[in-house]
Amino acid sequence: RAAARVQPLGAVRLRSSSAEEDMDPKIKDLVDQIASLSLLEAAQLTDALKERLGISDAMMMPAAGAVPAAGATPPPAAEEAAAPEKTAFSVKLEKFDPASKIKVIKEVRALTGLGLKEAKELVENAPKEIKADVKKEEAEELKEKLEAAGGTVVIE
């Protein structure tokens, strides 16, 4: 199989413009350089300019004609950005062993800073969320401690 060759963006000229004749030579050189970039290089240039100028993806709107040609494969970075990884988790106490109720209440107090009455109500009304918007490592640590005390915990 022959490897697919990536054509530079400027390989296909859609229209010629008389404005090019009136253009500053520095700008014309930049346009020529950008037009000769491959799709991957153009994507990297776009990302670098967005970062340098402080432009977020939400501010960007797709421009007409900026759609890649059929059959063109997007750069791998675009695929990864489409599915962001979850970063905030909730730790939920599903149930607890009745024999370990006091241990679970003490652990909930230690982990949340709640008073005795609040921690007791939270545990007795399981399933209840213990902590929300925590990092995965912290959620795993909370789960481990609560399960060691006799609770059944789910990370959502």
Secondary structure, DSSP 8 states (H G I E B T S, - for coil): --------GGGS-----THHHHS-HHHHHHHHHHHTS-HHHHHHHHHHHHHHHT--GGG----TT-S--TT----HHHHHHHS-----EEEEEEEE-GGGHHHHHHHHHHHH---HHHHHHHHHT-SEEEEEEE-HHHHHHHHHHHHHHTEEEEE-
